[in-house]
Amino acid sequence: KVKATDSLGAESDWSTPFSVTVTAPKPVLVIAPSSHGIGVSAAIENHGGLNATSVVWTLKVFGGFFDRVAVNKSGTITSIPAGQSQTIATGSFLGIGRITVEITAACSEGNTTSLTNKGWMFLVWARLS
C-alpha cells in the first residue's frame, strides 16, 4: 500500500494493496561490429547494471571466392564491467569476395547474444554492411 502527500501537506487515503517485484540488475551484452578494417573485429558491450563475468565468445568468418575464407576464433573474457566494452578480433587474414560473419557471446550470469552480418573481403581488408 502507498499514501501520497502533496506540497501543502495534504495526504491521500491508503491505496489498495498491489504487488511490486524488484529484480536485481543484470549484465546485458550487445555486439557492435566494426564496419571496416584489417580482418574483422567487434566490441562486446555490457549495457546492463552488473559486471558480466566469464564472457565466452566466438567469431566466425566464412565465404569468399570459392569459399576459401574460413576463420574461427574464440576466447573467454574474465569480466566486462557495466557500461564498458571489450574488443575481439580475428587478426589479419587473406580473402576476396563476399563473407558472412557470425559472432556469439555469453556470460556466466545467463545473458547470451549473437549477431550475423554480411560483408566483403579484399585481401586483408574487410567491410561489413
FENSUL-V976829 format. One record per backbone hydrogen bond with DSSP energy under -1.0 kcal/mol. NH is the residue of the N-H (numbers start at 1). CO is the residue of the C=O. E is the energy in kcal/mol with one decimal. If there is no record, write none. Layout:
NH&CO&E / NH&CO&E
This chain:
6&10&-2.3 / 9&6&-1.6 / 12&4&-2.4 / 15&2&-2.3 / 30&45&-2.4 / 32&43&-2.9 / 34&41&-2.7 / 37&126&-1.8 / 39&124&-2.6 / 42&88&-2.4 / 43&32&-2.6 / 44&86&-3.1 / 45&30&-3.4 / 46&84&-2.7 / 47&28&-3.2 / 49&26&-1.6 / 52&80&-2.6 / 54&78&-2.4 / 55&77&-2.7 / 56&106&-2.8 / 57&75&-2.7 / 58&104&-1.9 / 59&73&-2.9 / 60&102&-3.0 / 61&71&-2.7 / 62&100&-2.3 / 63&69&-1.6 / 64&98&-4.0 / 65&96&-3.6 / 67&64&-2.1 / 68&65&-1.1 / 69&63&-2.6 / 71&61&-3.0 / 73&59&-2.7 / 75&57&-1.9 / 77&55&-2.9 / 80&52&-2.8 / 83&46&-2.5 / 84&81&-2.0 / 86&44&-1.8 / 88&42&-3.0 / 90&40&-2.4 / 95&123&-1.2 / 97&121&-2.3 / 99&119&-2.4 / 100&62&-2.8 / 101&117&-3.3 / 102&60&-2.7 / 103&115&-2.9 / 104&58&-2.0 / 105&113&-2.4 / 106&56&-1.9 / 107&111&-2.3 / 108&53&-2.6 / 110&107&-1.9 / 113&105&-2.7 / 115&103&-2.5 / 117&101&-2.6 / 119&99&-2.0 / 120&127&-2.7 / 121&97&-2.4 / 122&125&-2.8 / 123&95&-1.6 / 125&122&-2.4 / 126&37&-3.1 / 127&120&-2.6 / 128&35&-2.8 / 129&118&-2.9
